[in-house]
């Protein structure tokens, strides 16, 4: 009798768990759809909701960084990019976005440091290396030559 009860409880738990996992995945997919439609408010809400149940999902943080970039919120953009890179240090899209953010701030030393890391890990966005190098070069202080 006790075995049957435990078995029934286990089945109920597994059923509810599977529904919860499917529901969470739907939240992520819905958030992406809203993002693609440029409904950043709804997308942000759903990504944040998804992160409550999946706090180590680096893609949600990356999408949040993109949303905050669209909203011109540099502080939140940087925070979410750093979290993305903490969870997935080889995420070249997040690293590239962070380099661009540092370049916007005219922080060429940090951009240069991040670009060195980017050069080591890039695979899909390697064609952007030359763009970064050129921007860094344009930000570096010019050496004054004396005659």
KELO-712658 format. One record per residue: residue number from 0; residue in three letters; z, x, y of N, C-alpha, C in turn. Coordinates in Angstrom, 2 decimals, always signed. Last residue first. Layout:
N
PT, i, aa, n_zz, n_xx, n_yy, ca_zz, ca_xx, ca_yy, c_zz, c_xx, c_yy
PT, NUM, ala, Z, X, Y, Z, X, Y, Z, X, Y
...
//
This chain:
147
PT, i, aa, n_zz, n_xx, n_yy, ca_zz, ca_xx, ca_yy, c_zz, c_xx, c_yy
PT, 146, unk, -33.27, +60.71, +67.79, -34.31, +61.73, +68.01, -33.71, +62.98, +68.53
PT, 145, unk, -31.82, +58.78, +65.24, -31.70, +59.44, +66.53, -32.72, +60.54, +66.62
PT, 144, unk, -32.20, +55.59, +63.82, -32.50, +57.02, +63.76, -32.42, +57.60, +65.16
PT, 143, unk, -30.21, +53.21, +62.41, -30.75, +53.69, +63.67, -30.99, +55.19, +63.55
PT, 142, unk, -30.76, +50.99, +59.86, -30.29, +52.32, +60.23, -30.99, +52.76, +61.51
PT, 141, unk, -29.85, +47.59, +59.92, -30.91, +48.61, +60.05, -30.28, +49.93, +60.48
PT, 140, unk, -27.91, +45.89, +57.53, -28.01, +46.49, +58.87, -29.07, +47.59, +58.88
PT, 139, unk, -29.55, +43.48, +55.51, -28.84, +44.75, +55.63, -28.98, +45.29, +57.04
PT, 138, unk, -31.26, +41.32, +55.47, -29.92, +41.12, +56.02, -29.16, +42.43, +56.23
PT, 137, unk, -33.57, +42.17, +54.25, -33.67, +41.68, +55.62, -32.30, +41.48, +56.28
PT, 136, unk, -32.58, +42.75, +51.71, -33.09, +43.84, +52.55, -33.16, +43.42, +54.02
PT, 135, unk, -32.06, +40.18, +50.83, -30.95, +41.12, +51.01, -31.37, +42.25, +51.94
PT, 134, unk, -34.67, +39.18, +50.68, -33.70, +38.56, +51.59, -32.52, +39.49, +51.86
PT, 133, unk, -35.72, +40.89, +48.70, -36.30, +40.85, +50.04, -35.33, +40.25, +51.05
PT, 132, unk, -34.12, +40.21, +46.51, -34.13, +41.59, +47.01, -34.66, +41.63, +48.44
PT, 131, unk, -34.85, +37.51, +46.17, -33.47, +37.88, +46.52, -33.44, +39.27, +47.14
PT, 130, unk, -37.52, +37.79, +45.44, -37.17, +36.97, +46.61, -35.77, +37.37, +47.10
PT, 129, unk, -37.32, +39.24, +43.09, -37.95, +39.86, +44.25, -37.65, +39.10, +45.54
PT, 128, unk, -36.06, +37.36, +41.39, -35.41, +38.62, +41.75, -36.00, +39.23, +43.01
PT, 127, unk, -37.51, +35.20, +40.57, -36.78, +35.05, +41.83, -36.09, +36.34, +42.26
PT, 126, unk, -38.46, +35.74, +38.08, -39.42, +35.86, +39.18, -38.75, +35.70, +40.54
PT, 125, unk, -36.34, +35.08, +36.43, -36.54, +36.49, +36.80, -37.53, +36.66, +37.96
PT, 124, unk, -35.47, +32.71, +35.34, -35.64, +32.79, +36.80, -35.89, +34.21, +37.29
PT, 123, unk, -35.20, +33.09, +32.60, -36.11, +32.05, +33.10, -36.43, +32.21, +34.58
PT, 122, unk, -33.59, +35.38, +32.54, -34.66, +35.23, +31.56, -35.68, +34.22, +32.06
PT, 121, unk, -31.03, +37.53, +33.76, -32.12, +36.57, +33.99, -33.11, +36.57, +32.83
PT, 120, unk, -29.00, +39.40, +33.48, -28.98, +38.22, +32.62, -30.21, +37.32, +32.74
PT, 119, unk, -29.38, +41.53, +35.24, -29.04, +41.81, +33.84, -29.19, +40.60, +32.93
PT, 118, unk, -29.84, +40.36, +37.67, -30.91, +41.18, +37.08, -30.65, +41.47, +35.61
PT, 117, unk, -27.32, +39.26, +38.18, -28.46, +38.38, +37.93, -29.58, +39.14, +37.23
PT, 116, unk, -25.88, +41.55, +38.79, -25.53, +40.79, +37.59, -26.69, +39.89, +37.18
PT, 115, unk, -27.19, +42.16, +41.17, -27.16, +43.15, +40.09, -26.84, +42.46, +38.76
PT, 114, unk, -26.62, +39.89, +42.67, -28.00, +40.14, +42.26, -28.08, +41.18, +41.14
PT, 113, unk, -23.93, +40.23, +43.24, -24.32, +39.14, +42.35, -25.75, +39.34, +41.84
PT, 112, unk, -24.21, +42.40, +45.03, -23.40, +42.53, +43.81, -23.79, +41.46, +42.78
PT, 111, unk, -25.73, +41.19, +47.05, -26.24, +42.37, +46.34, -25.52, +42.56, +45.01
PT, 110, unk, -23.98, +39.22, +47.92, -25.28, +38.83, +47.36, -25.87, +39.98, +46.54
PT, 109, unk, -21.95, +40.81, +48.95, -21.68, +39.96, +47.79, -22.98, +39.54, +47.12
PT, 108, unk, -23.43, +42.01, +51.04, -22.75, +42.84, +50.03, -22.46, +42.03, +48.77
PT, 107, unk, -24.36, +39.93, +52.65, -25.32, +40.65, +51.83, -24.66, +41.54, +50.78
PT, 106, unk, -23.67, +37.25, +53.81, -22.79, +38.13, +53.06, -23.64, +38.95, +52.09
PT, 105, unk, -24.82, +35.19, +55.22, -25.09, +36.58, +55.63, -24.13, +37.57, +54.98
PT, 104, unk, -24.72, +32.75, +54.14, -23.53, +33.17, +54.88, -23.68, +34.59, +55.44
PT, 103, unk, -27.05, +32.75, +52.72, -26.93, +31.84, +53.86, -25.76, +32.23, +54.75
PT, 102, unk, -26.26, +34.55, +50.71, -27.28, +34.96, +51.69, -27.26, +34.07, +52.93
PT, 101, unk, -24.50, +32.95, +49.32, -23.99, +34.16, +49.98, -24.99, +34.67, +51.02
PT, 100, unk, -26.32, +31.05, +48.37, -25.21, +30.63, +49.24, -24.65, +31.83, +50.00
PT, 99, unk, -27.92, +32.64, +46.71, -28.51, +32.00, +47.89, -27.43, +31.56, +48.88
PT, 98, unk, -25.97, +33.26, +44.78, -26.59, +34.33, +45.59, -27.19, +33.74, +46.86
PT, 97, unk, -25.57, +30.72, +43.73, -24.45, +31.41, +44.39, -24.97, +32.56, +45.26
PT, 96, unk, -28.05, +30.23, +42.57, -27.59, +29.36, +43.67, -26.45, +30.02, +44.45
PT, 95, unk, -28.00, +32.24, +40.59, -29.01, +32.27, +41.64, -28.59, +31.42, +42.85
PT, 94, unk, -25.87, +31.28, +39.05, -25.78, +32.59, +39.69, -26.79, +32.71, +40.83
PT, 93, unk, -26.92, +28.87, +38.14, -25.71, +28.87, +38.97, -25.57, +30.19, +39.72
PT, 92, unk, -29.09, +29.90, +36.68, -29.33, +28.96, +37.78, -28.13, +28.92, +38.72
PT, 91, unk, -27.93, +31.48, +34.69, -28.67, +32.13, +35.77, -28.97, +31.19, +36.94
PT, 90, unk, -25.15, +31.71, +33.08, -25.96, +30.63, +33.64, -26.68, +31.15, +34.88
PT, 89, unk, -23.41, +33.42, +31.87, -24.84, +33.77, +31.84, -25.73, +32.65, +32.36
PT, 88, unk, -20.83, +32.36, +31.89, -21.15, +33.49, +32.78, -22.63, +33.86, +32.83
PT, 87, unk, -19.63, +29.47, +31.77, -20.87, +30.01, +31.20, -21.36, +31.14, +32.10
PT, 86, unk, -17.20, +29.12, +33.02, -17.40, +28.52, +31.71, -18.64, +29.06, +30.99
PT, 85, unk, -17.66, +30.53, +35.36, -16.46, +30.82, +34.58, -16.64, +30.31, +33.15
PT, 84, unk, -19.91, +29.27, +36.33, -20.02, +30.65, +35.85, -18.80, +31.10, +35.07
PT, 83, unk, -18.81, +26.79, +37.02, -19.92, +26.86, +36.07, -20.00, +28.26, +35.47
PT, 82, unk, -16.99, +27.65, +38.95, -16.49, +27.04, +37.71, -17.57, +27.07, +36.64
PT, 81, unk, -18.77, +28.55, +40.90, -17.84, +29.49, +40.29, -17.26, +28.94, +38.99
PT, 80, unk, -19.99, +26.11, +41.54, -20.79, +27.21, +40.97, -19.89, +28.22, +40.28
PT, 79, unk, -17.80, +24.74, +42.60, -18.42, +24.25, +41.37, -19.33, +25.29, +40.73
PT, 78, unk, -17.28, +26.32, +44.89, -16.23, +26.07, +43.90, -16.83, +25.64, +42.56
PT, 77, unk, -19.71, +26.13, +46.30, -19.26, +27.41, +45.76, -18.22, +27.22, +44.67
PT, 76, unk, -19.67, +23.39, +46.92, -20.79, +23.98, +46.18, -20.33, +25.26, +45.51
PT, 75, unk, -17.39, +23.19, +48.45, -17.41, +22.54, +47.14, -18.56, +23.06, +46.28
PT, 74, unk, -18.29, +24.76, +50.65, -17.04, +25.07, +49.96, -17.03, +24.47, +48.55
PT, 73, unk, -20.63, +23.52, +51.58, -20.69, +24.86, +51.00, -19.44, +25.21, +50.18
PT, 72, unk, -22.09, +20.77, +51.69, -20.68, +21.09, +51.55, -20.58, +22.43, +50.81
PT, 71, unk, -24.55, +19.46, +51.92, -24.24, +20.59, +52.80, -22.74, +20.90, +52.85
PT, 70, unk, -25.37, +17.75, +50.05, -24.48, +17.19, +51.08, -24.06, +18.25, +52.10
PT, 69, unk, -26.72, +19.48, +48.40, -27.49, +18.45, +49.12, -26.68, +17.85, +50.26
PT, 68, unk, -24.48, +20.81, +47.42, -25.46, +21.55, +48.22, -26.31, +20.57, +49.03
PT, 67, unk, -23.29, +18.79, +45.95, -22.60, +19.28, +47.15, -23.54, +20.11, +48.04
PT, 66, unk, -25.24, +18.65, +43.93, -24.97, +17.49, +44.79, -24.31, +17.94, +46.09
PT, 65, unk, -25.01, +21.16, +42.78, -26.29, +20.76, +43.37, -26.10, +19.58, +44.32
PT, 64, unk, -22.39, +21.01, +41.84, -22.74, +22.02, +42.84, -24.04, +21.65, +43.54
PT, 63, unk, -22.72, +19.00, +39.94, -21.88, +18.74, +41.10, -22.17, +19.75, +42.22
PT, 62, unk, -24.32, +20.41, +38.12, -24.88, +19.25, +38.82, -24.04, +18.92, +40.06
PT, 61, unk, -22.38, +22.30, +37.32, -23.63, +22.74, +37.95, -24.27, +21.59, +38.72
PT, 60, unk, -20.48, +20.66, +36.14, -20.12, +21.42, +37.33, -21.37, +21.91, +38.08
PT, 59, unk, -22.02, +19.78, +34.01, -21.53, +18.80, +34.98, -21.13, +19.50, +36.27
PT, 58, unk, -22.40, +22.15, +32.60, -23.55, +21.50, +33.23, -23.12, +20.46, +34.26
PT, 57, unk, -19.92, +22.81, +31.50, -20.42, +23.59, +32.64, -21.60, +22.92, +33.34
PT, 56, unk, -17.34, +21.19, +30.41, -18.78, +20.98, +30.43, -19.39, +21.63, +31.67
PT, 55, unk, -14.64, +21.18, +30.10, -15.33, +22.47, +29.94, -16.85, +22.32, +29.92
PT, 54, unk, -13.60, +18.60, +30.23, -13.36, +19.53, +31.35, -14.06, +20.88, +31.24
PT, 53, unk, -14.27, +15.79, +29.43, -14.97, +17.01, +28.98, -14.82, +18.10, +30.03
PT, 52, unk, -12.94, +13.76, +30.65, -12.90, +13.80, +29.19, -13.50, +15.08, +28.62
PT, 51, unk, -13.43, +14.40, +33.28, -12.06, +14.03, +32.90, -11.91, +14.16, +31.39
PT, 50, unk, -16.17, +14.69, +33.45, -15.35, +15.90, +33.37, -13.89, +15.61, +33.02
PT, 49, unk, -17.01, +12.07, +33.79, -17.34, +12.76, +32.55, -16.44, +13.98, +32.36
PT, 48, unk, -16.17, +11.69, +36.43, -15.58, +10.88, +35.35, -15.81, +11.56, +34.00
PT, 47, unk, -17.89, +13.45, +37.71, -16.45, +13.67, +37.79, -15.72, +12.89, +36.70
PT, 46, unk, -20.33, +12.21, +37.11, -20.07, +13.56, +36.61, -18.56, +13.87, +36.64
PT, 45, unk, -19.92, +9.75, +38.46, -20.06, +9.77, +37.00, -19.84, +11.17, +36.42
PT, 44, unk, -19.74, +10.59, +41.17, -18.66, +9.82, +40.55, -18.72, +9.91, +39.03
PT, 43, unk, -22.26, +11.77, +41.48, -21.05, +12.57, +41.61, -19.88, +11.88, +40.92
PT, 42, unk, -23.91, +9.49, +41.21, -24.02, +10.61, +40.28, -22.76, +11.46, +40.29
PT, 41, unk, -23.17, +8.00, +43.43, -22.94, +7.46, +42.08, -22.98, +8.58, +41.05
PT, 40, unk, -23.98, +9.87, +45.42, -22.63, +9.30, +45.40, -22.28, +8.79, +44.00
PT, 39, unk, -26.68, +10.40, +45.03, -25.69, +11.45, +44.80, -24.26, +10.92, +44.72
PT, 38, unk, -29.32, +9.39, +44.09, -28.13, +8.58, +44.39, -26.93, +9.48, +44.09
PT, 37, unk, -31.66, +10.60, +43.31, -31.03, +11.04, +44.56, -29.92, +10.11, +45.03
PT, 36, unk, -32.56, +10.20, +40.85, -32.92, +9.16, +41.82, -32.35, +9.46, +43.21
PT, 35, unk, -31.32, +12.30, +39.57, -32.77, +12.35, +39.72, -33.28, +11.32, +40.73
PT, 34, unk, -28.70, +11.25, +39.59, -29.02, +12.49, +40.31, -30.53, +12.57, +40.57
PT, 33, unk, -28.94, +9.07, +37.89, -28.63, +8.83, +39.31, -28.95, +10.06, +40.15
PT, 32, unk, -29.44, +10.55, +35.56, -30.44, +9.60, +36.05, -30.20, +9.31, +37.53
PT, 31, unk, -27.04, +11.96, +35.26, -28.29, +12.69, +35.48, -29.38, +11.78, +36.04
PT, 30, unk, -25.32, +9.81, +34.79, -25.11, +10.65, +35.97, -26.38, +11.44, +36.30
PT, 29, unk, -26.29, +8.94, +32.33, -26.41, +8.06, +33.50, -26.25, +8.86, +34.79
PT, 28, unk, -25.52, +11.13, +30.77, -26.95, +10.80, +30.91, -27.18, +9.89, +32.12
PT, 27, unk, -22.71, +10.95, +31.01, -23.43, +12.15, +31.44, -24.90, +11.83, +31.70
PT, 26, unk, -22.28, +8.42, +29.88, -21.86, +8.68, +31.25, -22.63, +9.88, +31.81
PT, 25, unk, -23.17, +8.83, +27.27, -23.91, +7.90, +28.13, -23.55, +8.12, +29.59
PT, 24, unk, -21.16, +10.48, +26.38, -22.50, +11.04, +26.50, -23.37, +10.14, +27.38
PT, 23, unk, -19.05, +8.63, +26.36, -19.00, +9.80, +27.25, -20.39, +10.40, +27.45
PT, 22, unk, -19.95, +6.89, +24.34, -19.76, +6.39, +25.70, -19.74, +7.54, +26.70
PT, 21, unk, -19.86, +8.58, +22.14, -21.14, +8.02, +22.56, -21.06, +7.53, +24.00
PT, 20, unk, -17.09, +9.04, +22.12, -18.02, +10.17, +22.27, -19.37, +9.66, +22.75
PT, 19, unk, -16.17, +6.42, +21.66, -15.77, +7.13, +22.87, -16.72, +8.30, +23.15
PT, 18, unk, -17.20, +5.88, +19.16, -17.62, +5.06, +20.29, -17.31, +5.75, +21.60
PT, 17, unk, -15.78, +7.79, +17.70, -17.23, +7.88, +17.77, -17.77, +7.04, +18.92
PT, 16, unk, -13.16, +6.81, +18.04, -13.53, +8.15, +18.51, -15.03, +8.27, +18.68
PT, 15, unk, -13.25, +4.33, +16.76, -13.00, +4.38, +18.20, -13.39, +5.73, +18.78
PT, 14, unk, -13.72, +5.24, +14.12, -14.65, +4.32, +14.77, -14.49, +4.37, +16.29
PT, 13, unk, -11.43, +6.78, +13.66, -12.76, +7.41, +13.65, -13.79, +6.54, +14.34
PT, 12, unk, -9.46, +4.76, +13.80, -9.44, +5.90, +14.72, -10.81, +6.56, +14.80
PT, 11, unk, -10.21, +3.14, +11.64, -10.20, +2.59, +13.00, -10.25, +3.72, +14.02
PT, 10, unk, -9.81, +4.98, +9.56, -11.14, +4.41, +9.79, -11.24, +3.85, +11.21
PT, 9, unk, -7.05, +5.40, +9.81, -7.98, +6.52, +9.95, -9.39, +6.02, +10.26
PT, 8, unk, -6.10, +2.86, +9.22, -5.84, +3.43, +10.54, -6.80, +4.59, +10.82
PT, 7, unk, -6.90, +2.66, +6.51, -7.42, +1.72, +7.51, -7.24, +2.28, +8.92
PT, 6, unk, -5.35, +4.74, +5.42, -6.81, +4.80, +5.36, -7.44, +3.86, +6.39
PT, 5, unk, -2.81, +3.72, +5.86, -3.20, +5.00, +6.48, -4.72, +5.13, +6.51
PT, 4, unk, -2.98, +1.42, +4.21, -2.72, +1.30, +5.64, -3.16, +2.56, +6.38
PT, 3, unk, -3.35, +2.62, +1.71, -4.36, +1.72, +2.23, -4.21, +1.56, +3.75
PT, 2, unk, -0.93, +3.99, +1.44, -2.20, +4.72, +1.47, -3.31, +3.87, +2.07
PT, 1, unk, +0.85, +1.89, +1.29, +0.92, +2.80, +2.45, -0.38, +3.57, +2.57
PT, 0, unk, +0.00, +0.82, -1.20, +0.00, +0.00, +0.00, +0.00, +0.87, +1.27
//
